[in-house]
Amino acid sequence: MNVKKYRAADSEQAMRMIRAAHGPDAVILDCQSVPGGVELVVSWDEPEGEAAVAPVRQDAAQSRENTALEALLARREKRSETELSPAAEMPRQNFGKGPQLAWSENDELHEMKQELAAMKSMLMSQLKDHNWQQLSTEQPRHQGSNGLLEAMDIEPRIAEQLQRELPPEQSEAVQREALKILLSRRLPVAPPPSRGAICLLGPQGAGKTTTIAKLAAQHVMRHGRDNIALLTTDSARVGAQDQLRAYGRILQIPVHGAGTISEAARTFRLLEKKALVLVDTSGLSFRDREGLNEMEKLLSVMPGLQCYLTLPADVEAYVQSEIIDAYSRFDLQGAVISRIDEAMRLGGLLSNLIEHRLPAVWCANGPKVPQNLSPADATKLVSIAMRMARGFTPAPRVATPAPAQRLGVQA
């Protein structure tokens, strides 16, 4: 890794110099005001020589397989359009506001909820194993694709639907390519907005603040810094506002803080003429109903706010589902898929997006600002999930006590 200082009249000019010299992979380490302008410290890695890839000659048999795949998929898609469409199979998740259950927060009920959550996790895991065994027994002709879908961690019900659409009597390579096409078509994806007030929500550590910095840096590099502002409502986490203000200093854009409803309403009105306002929020657990209620009140004074869920890819699928359910009250427009680089598998996440009808909008695959953030692409996400599955080795199973024993009850 190499490190170098750059001086310029302003940070925008310095960033142009850095990109021209080192390309988009240079990482900004520090930014300081100096006489006559700013000084940026950057690091970059030396590019490795790319190995030449020899073109692969396809023989006549491969060409026939590809032609057969396209024809079969077209016929099967037309025949099962109504029967197997996501809208017909799965009711659309209502992300609008609705009545919320009020839970009593006494200690006994809280303990019971924790035990029920543990039971739910265990039973879901056992049910998934049973469903996969049943699917493998019922559809032996798709053993290869069964193994791939299970290794990807695709939800068995979705896997069964995909299996029905696969062309029979084809090689594993053709069926694997067909799975990629079919799964990509089912995965909801939406284009990212370039204007308006964008709010990122999600649990603590999901990557909201870093994603805000990436979005801000990309906007500054494309459109300049005059028409953008950052707003943070995270007053709970120590140093949260300091982190966002540090990014604001580097990019030379204003950062505003609002910890109360009145502050949020007043500050939001001052920023309404900005082309882009990025709103950072407190990280809240999906179990924190009181905190989510307060967040809902705070955001209600910001009209026209577009809310996006920051969904970490490296947590269990059932936890992701609980996060989506808890945050659905905020009329979610889509999701930022974060921490892809730290995930072992992606199939559970893809299944959740399909089942909850939540579009992927951005994908974050590393901590670098601004380059490790890109618009979501269904085919790329499925390809990454398949690549992860090929290298995945499941952990050895540990005997799990029965539910009654876990709760201290005699079975």
C-alpha positions as CSV (number, residue, x, y, z in Angstrom):
1,M,0.0,0.0,0.0
2,N,1.2,3.5,-0.9
3,V,0.4,6.8,0.9
4,K,0.7,10.3,-0.5
5,K,-0.4,13.9,0.3
6,Y,-2.2,16.1,-2.2
7,R,-2.8,19.9,-1.8
8,A,-5.3,21.9,-3.8
9,A,-7.5,25.0,-3.6
10,D,-10.5,22.9,-2.4
11,S,-11.4,19.2,-1.8
12,E,-13.2,18.8,-5.1
13,Q,-10.1,19.8,-7.1
14,A,-8.0,17.5,-4.9
15,M,-10.3,14.6,-5.5
16,R,-10.1,15.1,-9.2
17,M,-6.3,15.1,-9.0
18,I,-6.4,11.9,-6.9
19,R,-8.8,10.1,-9.3
20,A,-6.7,11.1,-12.3
21,A,-3.5,9.8,-10.7
22,H,-4.7,6.6,-9.0
23,G,-8.2,5.8,-10.3
24,P,-11.3,5.1,-8.3
25,D,-9.7,2.7,-5.8
26,A,-7.7,5.4,-3.9
27,V,-8.8,5.7,-0.2
28,I,-8.9,9.1,1.6
29,L,-7.3,8.7,5.0
30,D,-7.4,12.3,6.2
31,C,-8.4,15.8,5.2
32,Q,-7.1,19.1,6.7
33,S,-7.4,22.8,6.0
34,V,-4.0,24.3,5.2
35,P,-3.0,27.8,4.0
36,G,-4.3,28.3,0.5
37,G,-6.7,25.3,0.5
38,V,-6.9,21.7,1.7
39,E,-4.5,18.8,2.1
40,L,-5.7,15.2,1.6
41,V,-3.8,12.1,2.6
42,V,-4.7,9.1,0.3
43,S,-3.6,5.5,0.0
44,W,-3.7,3.1,-2.9
45,D,-2.6,-0.4,-3.9
46,E,-0.4,-1.1,-6.9
47,P,-2.5,-2.8,-9.6
48,E,-1.7,-6.4,-10.2
49,G,-1.1,-7.6,-13.7
50,E,-4.2,-9.1,-15.1
51,A,-3.9,-12.5,-16.6
52,A,-4.9,-12.8,-20.2
53,V,-8.0,-14.9,-20.6
54,A,-7.9,-17.1,-23.6
55,P,-11.2,-17.2,-25.5
56,V,-13.0,-20.5,-25.0
57,R,-14.2,-22.2,-28.2
58,Q,-17.7,-23.6,-27.8
59,D,-18.4,-26.8,-29.6
60,A,-21.7,-27.8,-31.4
61,A,-23.0,-29.6,-28.4
62,Q,-22.7,-26.6,-26.1
63,S,-24.4,-24.4,-28.7
64,R,-27.3,-26.9,-28.9
65,E,-27.6,-26.8,-25.1
66,N,-27.8,-23.0,-25.0
67,T,-30.4,-23.0,-27.7
68,A,-32.4,-25.6,-25.9
69,L,-32.2,-23.8,-22.6
70,E,-33.5,-20.5,-24.1
71,A,-36.4,-22.3,-25.8
72,L,-37.4,-24.4,-22.8
73,L,-37.2,-21.4,-20.4
74,A,-39.4,-19.4,-22.7
75,R,-42.0,-22.1,-23.0
76,R,-42.0,-22.8,-19.2
77,E,-42.1,-19.2,-18.3
78,K,-45.2,-18.6,-20.6
79,R,-47.0,-21.7,-19.3
80,S,-46.4,-20.9,-15.6
81,E,-46.6,-17.1,-15.7
82,T,-49.9,-17.0,-13.6
83,E,-49.3,-20.1,-11.5
84,L,-45.8,-19.3,-10.3
85,S,-45.6,-15.5,-10.4
86,P,-44.3,-14.0,-7.2
87,A,-47.5,-11.9,-6.9
88,A,-49.7,-15.1,-7.2
89,E,-47.6,-17.2,-4.9
90,M,-46.8,-14.6,-2.2
91,P,-49.0,-11.8,-0.9
92,R,-47.3,-8.4,-1.2
93,Q,-45.8,-7.1,2.0
94,N,-47.7,-4.0,3.1
95,F,-44.9,-1.5,3.9
96,G,-47.4,1.2,4.7
97,K,-48.2,2.3,8.2
98,G,-50.6,0.1,10.2
99,P,-51.7,-0.7,13.7
100,Q,-48.9,-2.1,15.9
101,L,-49.3,-4.6,18.7
102,A,-48.7,-3.1,22.1
103,W,-46.6,-5.4,24.3
104,S,-46.3,-5.1,28.1
105,E,-42.7,-4.8,29.0
106,N,-42.7,-6.6,32.3
107,D,-39.8,-8.9,33.0
108,E,-41.8,-12.1,32.9
109,L,-43.2,-11.4,29.5
110,H,-39.9,-10.2,28.2
111,E,-38.3,-13.5,29.3
112,M,-41.1,-15.5,27.6
113,K,-40.6,-13.6,24.4
114,Q,-36.9,-14.4,24.4
115,E,-37.6,-18.1,24.9
116,L,-40.2,-18.1,22.1
117,A,-37.7,-16.4,19.8
118,A,-35.2,-19.1,20.5
119,M,-37.7,-21.8,19.9
120,K,-38.8,-20.2,16.6
121,S,-35.2,-20.1,15.4
122,M,-34.6,-23.7,16.3
123,L,-37.9,-24.9,14.8
124,M,-37.4,-23.0,11.6
125,S,-33.9,-24.6,11.2
126,Q,-35.4,-28.1,11.7
127,L,-38.3,-27.4,9.3
128,K,-35.9,-26.1,6.6
129,D,-33.8,-29.3,6.9
130,H,-36.9,-31.5,6.7
131,N,-38.2,-29.5,3.6
132,W,-34.9,-29.9,1.8
133,Q,-34.8,-33.7,2.5
134,Q,-38.4,-34.0,1.2
135,L,-37.6,-31.9,-1.9
136,S,-34.5,-34.0,-2.7
137,T,-36.7,-37.2,-2.4
138,E,-39.5,-35.9,-4.6
139,Q,-37.4,-34.4,-7.4
140,P,-34.4,-36.8,-7.8
141,R,-33.8,-35.6,-11.4
142,H,-32.7,-32.2,-10.0
143,Q,-30.2,-33.5,-7.4
144,G,-27.5,-31.1,-8.7
145,S,-29.6,-28.0,-8.6
146,N,-31.1,-29.2,-5.2
147,G,-27.6,-29.2,-3.8
148,L,-26.7,-25.8,-5.2
149,L,-29.9,-24.2,-3.9
150,E,-29.4,-25.7,-0.5
151,A,-25.8,-24.5,-0.4
152,M,-27.0,-21.0,-1.4
153,D,-29.5,-21.1,1.6
154,I,-32.5,-20.5,-0.7
155,E,-35.8,-20.9,1.2
156,P,-37.1,-24.4,0.3
157,R,-40.5,-23.2,-0.9
158,I,-38.9,-20.8,-3.4
159,A,-36.4,-23.5,-4.4
160,E,-39.3,-25.9,-5.2
161,Q,-40.9,-23.3,-7.4
162,L,-37.6,-22.8,-9.2
163,Q,-37.3,-26.5,-9.7
164,R,-40.6,-26.7,-11.4
165,E,-39.4,-24.3,-14.0
166,L,-36.1,-26.0,-14.7
167,P,-35.8,-27.7,-18.1
168,P,-35.6,-31.5,-17.7
169,E,-33.0,-33.8,-19.2
170,Q,-30.4,-31.2,-19.4
171,S,-26.8,-31.1,-18.1
172,E,-25.9,-29.6,-14.7
173,A,-24.2,-26.7,-16.4
174,V,-27.4,-25.8,-18.3
175,Q,-29.6,-26.2,-15.2
176,R,-27.2,-24.0,-13.2
177,E,-27.4,-21.3,-15.8
178,A,-31.2,-21.7,-15.9
179,L,-31.3,-21.3,-12.1
180,K,-29.3,-18.0,-12.4
181,I,-31.8,-16.7,-15.0
182,L,-34.9,-17.7,-13.1
183,L,-33.8,-16.5,-9.7
184,S,-32.6,-13.2,-11.1
185,R,-36.0,-12.6,-12.7
186,R,-37.8,-13.2,-9.3
187,L,-35.5,-10.9,-7.3
188,P,-37.0,-7.4,-6.9
189,V,-34.6,-4.6,-7.8
190,A,-35.3,-0.8,-8.0
191,P,-33.1,2.0,-9.5
192,P,-31.5,4.3,-6.9
193,P,-32.9,7.9,-6.6
194,S,-30.6,10.8,-7.4
195,R,-32.6,13.5,-5.8
196,G,-34.9,14.1,-2.8
197,A,-34.7,13.4,0.9
198,I,-33.2,9.9,1.5
199,C,-33.3,8.3,5.0
200,L,-31.4,5.2,5.9
201,L,-32.9,3.0,8.7
202,G,-31.7,-0.3,10.2
203,P,-30.1,-1.9,13.3
204,Q,-26.9,-0.7,14.9
205,G,-23.8,-1.7,13.0
206,A,-25.6,-2.3,9.7
207,G,-23.6,0.4,7.9
208,K,-25.9,3.3,7.7
209,T,-23.4,6.1,8.4
210,T,-20.8,4.7,6.0
211,T,-23.4,4.2,3.3
212,I,-24.5,7.9,3.8
213,A,-20.8,8.9,3.3
214,K,-20.5,6.8,0.1
215,L,-23.7,8.3,-1.3
216,A,-22.6,11.8,-0.4
217,A,-19.1,11.4,-1.9
218,Q,-20.6,9.9,-5.2
219,H,-22.9,12.9,-5.4
220,V,-20.1,15.4,-4.9
221,M,-17.9,13.8,-7.5
222,R,-20.8,13.9,-10.1
223,H,-22.7,17.1,-9.3
224,G,-20.5,19.2,-6.9
225,R,-21.2,20.1,-3.3
226,D,-23.5,23.1,-3.6
227,N,-26.9,21.2,-3.5
228,I,-26.4,18.5,-0.9
229,A,-26.7,18.4,2.9
230,L,-26.4,15.7,5.6
231,L,-28.8,15.4,8.6
232,T,-28.2,13.0,11.5
233,T,-30.9,12.2,14.1
234,D,-28.6,9.7,15.9
235,S,-28.1,11.2,19.3
236,A,-28.0,7.9,21.2
237,R,-24.7,6.5,20.0
238,V,-21.5,8.1,21.4
239,G,-19.6,9.7,18.6
240,A,-22.2,9.0,15.9
241,Q,-22.6,12.6,14.9
242,D,-18.9,13.1,15.1
243,Q,-18.3,10.4,12.5
244,L,-20.8,11.9,10.1
245,R,-19.3,15.4,10.7
246,A,-15.9,14.1,9.9
247,Y,-17.1,12.9,6.5
248,G,-18.8,16.3,6.0
249,R,-15.5,18.1,6.6
250,I,-13.7,15.9,4.1
251,L,-16.4,16.5,1.4
252,Q,-16.9,20.1,2.5
253,I,-20.6,19.8,2.8
254,P,-22.9,20.9,5.7
255,V,-23.9,18.4,8.4
256,H,-26.9,19.2,10.6
257,G,-27.9,17.4,13.8
258,A,-31.5,17.0,15.1
259,G,-32.2,15.0,18.2
260,T,-35.8,16.1,18.9
261,I,-39.0,16.3,16.9
262,S,-39.0,20.1,16.9
263,E,-35.3,20.2,15.8
264,A,-36.0,17.7,13.0
265,A,-38.9,19.6,11.7
266,R,-37.1,23.0,11.8
267,T,-33.9,21.7,10.2
268,F,-35.7,19.7,7.5
269,R,-37.6,22.9,6.5
270,L,-34.3,24.7,6.1
271,L,-33.0,22.0,3.8
272,E,-36.1,21.4,1.6
273,K,-34.6,23.3,-1.4
274,K,-31.5,21.1,-1.5
275,A,-31.4,18.7,-4.4
276,L,-30.2,15.9,-2.1
277,V,-30.6,15.5,1.7
278,L,-29.2,12.3,3.3
279,V,-30.7,11.5,6.7
280,D,-28.8,9.2,9.1
281,T,-30.7,7.6,12.0
282,S,-30.1,5.8,15.2
283,G,-29.5,2.0,15.0
284,L,-32.4,0.2,16.6
285,S,-33.0,-3.5,17.3
286,F,-36.0,-5.0,15.7
287,R,-37.2,-5.9,19.2
288,D,-37.0,-2.2,20.4
289,R,-40.6,-1.3,19.8
290,E,-40.4,1.8,22.0
291,G,-37.4,3.1,20.1
292,L,-39.1,2.4,16.7
293,N,-42.2,4.2,17.9
294,E,-40.1,7.3,18.8
295,M,-38.3,7.0,15.4
296,E,-41.7,7.0,13.7
297,K,-42.7,10.1,15.4
298,L,-39.4,11.8,14.6
299,L,-39.5,11.0,10.9
300,S,-43.2,11.9,10.6
301,V,-42.3,15.6,10.6
302,M,-40.2,15.3,7.5
303,P,-42.7,15.2,4.6
304,G,-41.6,13.4,1.4
305,L,-38.9,11.4,3.1
306,Q,-37.8,8.3,1.2
307,C,-37.0,5.5,3.6
308,Y,-34.6,2.7,2.8
309,L,-33.7,-0.2,5.1
310,T,-30.0,-1.0,5.6
311,L,-30.0,-4.8,5.7
312,P,-26.8,-6.6,6.7
313,A,-26.0,-9.6,4.6
314,D,-23.9,-11.4,7.2
315,V,-26.8,-12.1,9.7
316,E,-29.0,-15.2,9.7
317,A,-32.0,-15.2,7.3
318,Y,-34.6,-15.4,10.1
319,V,-33.1,-12.3,11.8
320,Q,-33.2,-10.4,8.4
321,S,-36.9,-11.4,8.1
322,E,-37.6,-10.0,11.6
323,I,-35.7,-6.8,10.8
324,I,-37.8,-6.3,7.6
325,D,-41.0,-6.9,9.5
326,A,-40.1,-4.5,12.3
327,Y,-39.1,-1.7,9.9
328,S,-42.0,-2.2,7.5
329,R,-44.0,0.5,9.3
330,F,-41.7,3.1,7.7
331,D,-43.1,2.7,4.1
332,L,-39.8,1.3,2.8
333,Q,-38.9,2.1,-0.8
334,G,-36.2,-0.5,-0.9
335,A,-33.1,-1.8,0.8
336,V,-29.3,-1.2,1.0
337,I,-27.7,-4.7,1.1
338,S,-24.7,-4.0,3.3
339,R,-21.7,-6.1,4.5
340,I,-21.8,-8.4,1.5
341,D,-18.0,-8.9,1.8
342,E,-18.5,-10.3,5.3
343,A,-21.3,-12.8,4.5
344,M,-20.9,-16.5,4.1
345,R,-24.0,-17.1,2.0
346,L,-26.6,-14.8,0.3
347,G,-29.4,-17.1,-0.5
348,G,-31.3,-16.4,2.7
349,L,-31.2,-12.7,2.1
350,L,-32.3,-13.1,-1.6
351,S,-35.2,-15.3,-0.3
352,N,-36.2,-12.6,2.2
353,L,-36.2,-9.9,-0.5
354,I,-38.4,-12.1,-2.7
355,E,-40.8,-13.1,0.0
356,H,-41.2,-9.6,1.4
357,R,-41.3,-8.0,-2.0
358,L,-38.6,-5.6,-0.9
359,P,-36.5,-4.3,-3.8
360,A,-32.7,-4.2,-3.5
361,V,-31.5,-0.7,-4.4
362,W,-27.8,-0.4,-3.4
363,C,-25.2,-3.0,-2.6
364,A,-22.2,-2.4,-0.3
365,N,-19.3,-4.8,-0.5
366,G,-16.6,-3.2,1.6
367,P,-15.7,-0.1,3.8
368,K,-14.0,2.0,1.1
369,V,-15.6,5.5,0.5
370,P,-17.0,6.0,-2.1
371,Q,-16.2,3.0,-4.3
372,N,-17.7,0.1,-2.3
373,L,-21.3,1.1,-3.1
374,S,-23.1,0.3,-6.4
375,P,-26.6,0.1,-7.7
376,A,-28.2,-3.3,-7.1
377,D,-28.1,-5.7,-10.0
378,A,-30.1,-8.9,-9.8
379,T,-27.9,-11.0,-12.0
380,K,-24.7,-9.9,-10.1
381,L,-26.3,-10.7,-6.7
382,V,-27.3,-14.2,-7.8
383,S,-23.9,-14.8,-9.3
384,I,-22.2,-13.8,-6.1
385,A,-24.6,-16.1,-4.1
386,M,-23.7,-19.0,-6.4
387,R,-20.0,-18.3,-6.1
388,M,-20.3,-18.2,-2.3
389,A,-22.3,-21.5,-2.3
390,R,-19.5,-23.3,-4.2
391,G,-17.0,-22.4,-1.5
392,F,-19.3,-22.9,1.5
393,T,-18.6,-25.6,4.0
394,P,-21.4,-26.2,6.6
395,A,-20.4,-26.3,10.2
396,P,-20.8,-29.7,12.0
397,R,-24.2,-30.1,13.6
398,V,-24.6,-30.1,17.3
399,A,-27.4,-32.0,19.1
400,T,-30.1,-29.6,20.1
401,P,-32.3,-30.2,23.1
402,A,-36.1,-30.5,22.6
403,P,-38.1,-27.3,23.0
404,A,-39.7,-28.6,26.2
405,Q,-36.2,-29.3,27.7
406,R,-35.0,-25.8,26.7
407,L,-37.9,-24.3,28.6
408,G,-37.3,-26.5,31.6
409,V,-40.5,-28.4,31.1
410,Q,-40.9,-32.2,31.3
411,A,-41.8,-33.6,27.9
